[in-house]
Amino acid sequence: MKEFRGARRPLPNSPFKAPPQVPRKHFAVGDRVTHDRYGLGRVVGVEGDGDIAVLVDFGSQQARISPPYSALFVL
């Protein structure tokens, strides 16, 4: 039996709904952010238009945070 490796596309006439598309988070240098683990910080660098990673200064330390940005929020 062959294993299916790709993502399934819902057909337009399917009674099942397509999974919701999660909007991408955009960060810019200078944005104030909060992180669930590190607390409040400021974005000091963005790699690859935010697709690769975001460098955030939290005061006592700097952290390189890569997607998905589920714990990082813009204030």
C-alpha distances in whole Angstrom, upper triangle without the diagonal:
4,6,10,13,15,18,18,21,23,24,28,28,26,27,26,28,26,27,30,31,33,36,36,39,42,44,47,50,52,50,51,48,47,44,43,44,46,49,51,50,51,48,50,47,44,42,40,41,40,36,36,39,42,45,47,50,51,54,54,51,48,45,42,40,36,34,33,37,36,39,42,44,47,50
4,6,9,12,15,15,18,21,22,26,27,24,26,24,26,24,25,28,28,30,33,33,36,39,41,44,47,49,47,48,45,45,42,41,42,44,46,48,48,48,46,47,44,41,38,36,38,36,33,33,36,39,42,44,48,48,52,51,48,46,42,39,37,33,31,30,34,34,37,39,41,44,47
4,6,9,12,13,16,19,21,24,25,23,25,22,24,22,21,25,25,27,30,30,33,35,38,41,43,46,44,45,42,41,38,38,38,41,43,45,44,45,42,43,41,38,35,33,35,33,30,30,32,36,38,41,44,45,48,48,45,42,39,36,33,30,28,27,30,30,33,35,38,40,44
4,6,8,9,13,15,17,21,22,20,22,19,20,18,18,22,22,24,27,27,30,33,35,38,41,44,41,42,39,39,36,36,37,39,41,43,42,42,40,41,39,35,33,31,32,31,27,28,30,34,37,39,42,43,47,47,43,41,37,34,32,28,26,25,28,28,31,33,35,38,41
4,7,9,12,16,18,21,23,21,23,20,21,18,17,20,20,22,24,24,27,30,32,35,37,40,38,39,36,36,34,33,34,36,38,40,39,39,37,38,35,32,29,27,28,27,24,24,27,30,33,35,39,40,43,43,40,37,34,31,28,25,22,22,25,25,29,30,32,35,38
4,6,9,13,15,18,20,19,21,18,18,15,15,18,17,19,22,22,25,27,30,33,36,38,36,38,35,35,33,33,34,36,37,39,38,38,35,36,34,30,28,26,26,25,22,23,26,29,32,34,38,39,43,43,40,37,33,30,27,24,21,20,24,24,28,29,31,33,36
4,6,10,13,16,18,16,18,15,15,12,11,14,14,16,19,19,22,25,28,31,34,37,34,35,33,33,31,31,32,34,35,37,36,36,33,35,33,29,27,25,25,24,21,22,25,28,31,33,37,37,41,42,39,36,32,29,26,23,20,19,22,22,26,27,28,30,34
4,6,9,13,14,12,15,12,12,10,10,14,14,17,20,21,25,27,30,34,37,39,37,38,35,35,33,33,34,37,38,39,39,39,36,38,36,32,30,28,28,27,24,25,28,31,34,36,40,40,44,45,42,39,35,33,29,26,23,21,24,24,28,29,30,32,36
4,6,9,12,10,13,11,11,8,10,12,13,16,19,20,24,26,30,33,36,39,36,37,35,35,34,34,36,38,38,39,39,39,36,38,36,32,31,28,27,27,24,26,29,31,35,36,40,41,45,46,43,40,36,34,30,27,24,22,25,25,29,30,30,32,35
4,6,8,7,9,7,7,6,9,12,13,17,19,22,25,28,31,34,38,40,37,38,36,36,35,34,37,39,39,40,40,40,38,40,38,34,33,31,30,29,26,29,31,33,37,38,42,42,46,47,45,42,38,36,32,29,26,24,26,26,29,31,31,33,36
4,5,5,9,9,9,9,12,15,16,20,22,24,28,30,34,37,41,43,40,41,39,39,38,38,40,42,43,43,43,43,41,43,41,37,36,33,32,32,29,32,34,36,40,41,45,46,49,51,48,45,42,39,36,33,29,27,30,29,33,34,34,36,38
4,6,9,10,9,9,13,15,16,20,22,24,28,30,34,37,40,42,40,41,39,39,39,39,41,43,43,44,44,43,41,43,41,37,36,34,32,32,30,33,35,37,40,42,45,46,50,51,49,46,43,40,37,34,30,28,30,30,34,34,34,35,38
4,7,9,10,11,15,17,19,22,24,27,31,33,37,40,44,45,43,44,42,42,41,41,43,46,46,46,46,46,44,46,44,41,40,37,36,35,33,36,38,40,44,45,48,49,53,54,52,49,46,43,40,37,33,31,33,32,36,37,37,38,40
4,5,7,9,13,15,17,21,24,26,30,33,36,39,43,45,42,43,40,40,39,38,41,43,44,44,45,45,43,45,43,40,39,37,35,34,32,35,37,39,42,43,47,47,51,52,50,47,44,41,38,35,31,29,31,30,34,35,35,37,39
4,6,9,13,15,18,21,24,27,30,33,37,40,43,45,42,42,40,40,38,38,40,43,43,44,45,45,43,46,44,41,40,38,37,35,33,36,38,39,43,44,47,47,51,52,50,47,44,42,38,36,32,30,32,30,33,35,35,36,39
4,7,9,12,15,18,21,24,27,30,34,37,41,42,39,39,37,36,35,34,37,39,40,41,41,42,40,43,41,38,37,35,34,32,30,33,34,36,40,40,44,44,47,48,46,44,41,38,35,32,28,26,28,26,30,32,31,34,36
4,6,8,12,15,18,21,24,27,30,34,37,39,35,36,33,33,32,31,34,37,37,37,38,38,37,40,38,35,34,32,31,29,27,30,31,33,36,37,40,40,44,45,43,41,38,36,32,29,26,23,25,24,27,28,28,30,32
4,6,9,12,15,18,21,24,27,31,34,36,33,34,31,31,30,30,32,35,35,35,36,36,34,37,35,31,31,29,27,26,24,26,28,30,33,34,38,38,42,43,41,38,35,33,29,26,23,20,22,21,25,26,26,28,31
4,6,9,13,15,18,21,25,28,32,33,30,31,28,28,26,26,28,31,31,32,32,33,31,34,32,29,28,26,25,23,21,24,25,27,30,31,34,35,38,39,37,35,31,29,26,23,19,17,19,18,21,23,23,25,28
4,6,9,12,15,19,22,25,29,30,27,28,25,25,24,24,27,29,29,29,30,30,28,31,30,26,26,25,23,21,20,23,24,25,28,29,32,32,36,37,35,33,30,28,24,22,18,16,17,16,19,20,20,22,24
4,6,9,12,15,19,22,26,27,24,25,23,23,23,23,26,27,27,28,28,27,25,28,26,23,23,21,19,18,16,19,21,22,25,26,30,30,34,35,33,31,27,25,22,19,15,14,15,14,18,18,18,20,23
4,6,9,12,16,19,23,24,21,22,19,20,19,19,22,24,24,24,24,24,22,25,23,20,21,19,17,15,14,17,18,19,22,23,26,26,30,32,30,27,24,22,18,16,13,11,11,11,14,15,14,16,19
4,6,9,13,16,20,21,18,19,17,18,18,20,22,23,23,23,22,22,20,23,21,18,19,17,15,13,13,16,17,17,20,21,24,25,29,31,28,26,23,21,18,16,13,11,11,11,15,14,13,14,17
4,6,10,13,17,18,16,17,15,17,17,18,21,21,21,21,20,19,17,19,17,14,15,14,11,9,9,12,13,13,17,18,21,22,26,28,26,23,20,18,15,13,10,9,9,10,13,12,12,12,16
4,7,10,14,15,12,14,12,13,14,16,18,18,18,17,16,15,13,16,15,12,14,13,11,8,9,12,11,11,14,15,18,19,23,25,23,20,17,16,13,12,9,9,7,9,11,9,8,9,12
4,7,10,12,10,12,11,14,15,18,20,19,19,17,16,14,11,14,12,10,12,11,8,6,9,12,11,10,13,14,17,18,22,24,22,19,17,15,13,12,11,11,10,12,14,11,10,9,12
4,7,9,7,9,9,12,13,16,18,17,16,15,12,10,7,10,9,7,10,11,8,6,10,12,10,8,10,10,13,15,18,21,19,16,14,13,11,12,12,13,10,13,13,10,9,8,11
4,6,6,9,10,14,16,19,20,19,18,15,13,10,7,8,8,7,10,11,9,8,12,13,12,9,10,11,13,16,18,21,19,16,15,14,14,14,15,16,14,17,17,13,12,10,12
4,6,9,11,14,16,20,20,18,17,15,11,8,5,5,6,7,10,13,11,10,14,14,12,9,9,9,11,14,15,18,17,14,14,13,14,15,16,18,16,19,18,14,14,12,13
4,6,9,13,15,19,20,17,16,13,10,6,5,6,8,10,14,16,14,14,17,18,15,11,11,9,10,12,14,17,16,14,15,15,15,17,19,20,17,20,18,14,13,11,11
4,6,10,13,16,18,15,14,11,8,6,5,8,10,11,14,16,14,13,16,17,14,11,11,9,11,12,14,17,17,14,15,15,14,16,17,18,14,17,15,11,10,7,8
4,7,10,14,15,13,11,7,6,5,7,10,12,13,17,19,17,15,18,19,16,12,12,9,10,10,12,15,15,14,14,15,14,17,18,18,14,16,14,10,9,6,6
4,7,10,12,10,8,6,5,6,7,11,13,13,16,19,17,14,17,17,14,11,11,8,10,9,12,15,14,13,12,13,12,14,15,15,11,12,10,7,5,4,5
4,7,9,8,5,4,6,8,10,14,15,16,19,21,19,16,19,19,16,13,13,10,11,9,12,14,14,13,12,14,12,15,15,15,11,11,8,6,5,7,7
4,5,5,5,6,8,10,11,15,16,16,18,20,20,16,18,17,14,12,12,10,11,9,13,14,13,12,10,12,10,12,13,13,9,9,5,5,7,9,10
4,6,6,9,11,14,15,18,19,19,21,23,23,19,20,20,17,15,15,13,14,12,15,16,15,15,13,14,12,14,14,13,11,9,5,7,9,12,13
4,6,9,11,14,16,18,19,20,21,24,23,20,21,20,17,15,15,13,13,11,14,13,12,13,11,13,11,14,15,15,12,11,8,9,12,15,16
4,7,8,11,13,15,17,18,20,23,22,19,21,20,16,14,13,10,10,7,10,10,9,9,9,11,11,14,16,16,13,13,10,9,12,14,14
4,7,10,13,15,17,19,21,24,23,20,22,21,18,15,14,11,10,7,10,11,11,12,11,14,13,16,18,17,14,14,10,9,10,12,12
4,7,10,13,16,17,20,23,22,19,21,21,18,14,13,9,9,6,8,11,11,11,12,14,14,17,18,18,15,15,12,10,10,10,9
4,7,9,12,14,17,20,19,16,19,19,15,12,10,6,5,4,7,10,10,9,10,12,12,15,17,18,14,16,13,10,10,10,10
4,6,9,11,15,18,17,15,18,18,14,10,9,6,5,7,9,12,11,10,11,12,12,15,17,18,15,17,15,11,11,9,10
4,6,8,11,14,13,11,14,14,11,7,6,4,6,9,11,14,12,10,10,10,10,13,14,16,13,16,14,11,11,10,11
4,7,10,14,13,12,15,14,11,8,6,6,6,10,11,14,12,9,10,10,12,14,16,18,16,19,17,14,15,13,15
4,7,10,10,9,12,11,9,6,5,7,9,13,15,17,14,10,10,9,10,12,14,17,15,18,18,14,15,14,17
4,7,6,6,9,8,6,5,6,9,12,15,18,19,17,13,12,9,10,10,12,14,13,17,17,14,15,14,17
4,6,6,7,6,5,6,8,11,15,18,20,22,18,15,13,10,10,9,11,14,14,17,18,16,17,17,20
4,5,5,5,7,9,12,15,18,21,24,25,22,18,16,13,13,11,12,14,15,18,20,17,19,18,22
4,6,7,9,9,12,15,18,21,24,25,23,19,17,14,13,12,12,14,14,17,19,16,17,16,19
4,6,6,6,10,12,16,18,21,23,20,17,14,11,10,8,8,10,10,14,15,12,13,13,17
4,6,9,12,15,19,21,24,25,22,19,16,13,11,8,7,9,10,14,16,14,15,16,20
4,7,10,13,17,19,22,23,20,16,14,10,9,6,7,10,11,14,16,14,17,17,21
4,7,10,13,16,19,20,16,13,10,6,5,4,7,9,9,13,13,12,14,15,18
4,6,10,12,15,17,14,10,8,6,5,6,9,11,9,13,13,10,12,12,15
4,7,10,12,14,11,7,6,4,6,9,12,14,12,15,14,12,14,14,16
4,6,9,11,9,6,5,6,7,11,13,15,12,15,13,10,12,12,13
4,6,8,6,4,7,9,11,14,17,18,16,18,15,13,14,14,15
4,6,5,6,8,11,12,16,18,19,16,17,14,12,13,14,14
4,6,7,10,14,15,19,22,23,20,21,18,16,17,17,16
4,7,10,14,16,19,22,23,21,22,19,17,19,19,19
4,7,10,12,16,19,21,18,20,17,16,18,18,19
4,7,10,13,16,18,16,18,16,14,16,17,18
4,6,10,13,15,13,15,13,12,14,16,18
4,7,10,12,11,14,13,12,15,16,18
4,7,9,8,10,10,9,12,14,17
4,6,7,10,11,10,13,15,18
3,5,8,10,10,12,14,18
4,6,8,9,11,14,18
4,6,5,8,11,14
4,6,8,11,14
4,7,10,13
4,7,10
4,6
4
